[in-house]
Amino acid sequence: MKFSGVPSGALKFTSVPNVVFSELLPLMDDLAQVHVALHVFYLLSQKKGSPRYVTFDELRGDTTLMHALDFKSEKLKRGLEKAVTCGALLQLEADSAAWYFFNTPESRKAFEKIRNGELKLAKNVSFLEADAVETPNIFKLYEQQIGPLNPIIVEELKEAESEYPPDVILDAFRIAAENNARSWKYVSKILLDWTRKHKHEKTRRPSSRERRPSITGKLADVAKSK
């Protein structure tokens, strides 16, 4: 695939400090590290509020980034680790999740407040509207991971798009890529397995234990003793 060039017309821009190019990039020796750091800068520019941060799950679910990393979680983890080590990003572990900040004076102050329990992120960061970041549709995913479209596959993709939720389709392509099985046959099998499992969960009769009414209050102790 070849870049077709910057298009004409009104364009959106991502602001990156000059020091990133003059001092930070020369410190980076891993392509995954570069991909991750620059994409984090991009994602943070799509947010508003203070402080701005991204989570590991956000990055892992970002199709554009993961496509650049061959949909390999180990590359994402390595890129993040090296980006933190070289000082591009700040990392905070909280609530069983990893949060990443661009290493700016504002982020460093917020980072310390968060660690000291003086600041709660959930109340201080908000996201732009959902359409601010483009989410690849099933056709884009196919072109990125499998190859050029043709009339027959387009019809199959249309049918799948109408049948499955977008997040399920995205996960199916991600799983196929992680298993180095870049074919529509493999992706469609994952989707079919999801349908079977989902249908089974809807039609499965609850077990006798699940059908048993729950007992609360004083009677709960009596029931436990039997």
Residue pairs with C-beta under 8 A, 6 or more apart in sequence:
14 41
14 42
14 45
15 45
16 38
16 41
20 41
20 88
24 37
24 86
24 87
24 88
25 34
27 86
27 87
28 34
28 37
28 82
28 83
28 86
28 88
29 82
30 78
30 79
30 82
32 69
32 75
32 76
32 78
32 79
32 82
33 78
33 79
33 82
33 83
33 86
33 88
34 79
35 65
35 68
35 69
35 79
36 59
36 65
36 69
36 76
36 79
36 80
36 83
37 79
37 83
37 88
37 89
39 59
39 62
39 64
39 65
39 68
40 54
40 59
40 83
40 88
40 89
40 100
40 102
41 102
43 54
43 58
43 59
43 62
43 133
44 52
44 53
44 54
44 102
46 127
46 128
46 132
46 133
47 125
47 126
47 127
47 128
48 126
48 127
48 128
49 124
49 125
49 126
50 106
50 110
50 124
50 125
51 101
51 106
51 107
51 110
51 111
51 114
51 119
51 121
51 124
51 125
52 101
52 102
52 107
52 125
53 92
53 99
53 100
53 101
53 107
53 121
53 125
54 99
54 100
55 97
55 98
55 99
55 100
56 76
56 80
56 97
56 98
56 100
57 97
59 65
59 76
59 80
59 100
60 66
60 73
60 76
61 170
63 135
63 136
63 141
63 144
63 170
63 173
63 174
64 136
65 76
66 76
66 174
66 177
67 144
67 145
69 75
69 76
69 79
70 177
71 145
71 173
71 174
71 177
71 178
72 177
72 178
73 178
80 89
80 91
80 98
80 100
83 89
83 100
84 90
84 91
84 100
87 103
88 102
88 103
89 100
89 101
89 102
89 103
90 100
90 101
90 102
90 103
90 107
90 108
90 111
91 98
91 99
91 100
91 101
92 98
92 99
92 100
92 101
92 111
92 114
92 115
93 99
94 114
99 121
101 107
101 110
101 111
110 119
113 119
114 120
114 121
135 166
136 144
136 170
137 161
137 166
138 157
138 160
138 161
138 169
139 149
139 154
139 157
141 169
141 170
141 173
142 149
142 153
142 157
142 173
142 184
143 149
145 173
145 176
145 177
145 182
146 182
146 183
146 184
146 187
149 157
153 184
156 184
156 188
157 184
160 169
160 188
160 191
161 169
163 191
163 195
164 172
164 191
164 194
164 195
168 191
168 194
169 191
171 190
172 187
172 190
172 191
172 194
173 187
175 190
176 182
176 183
176 186
176 187
176 190
179 186
215 223
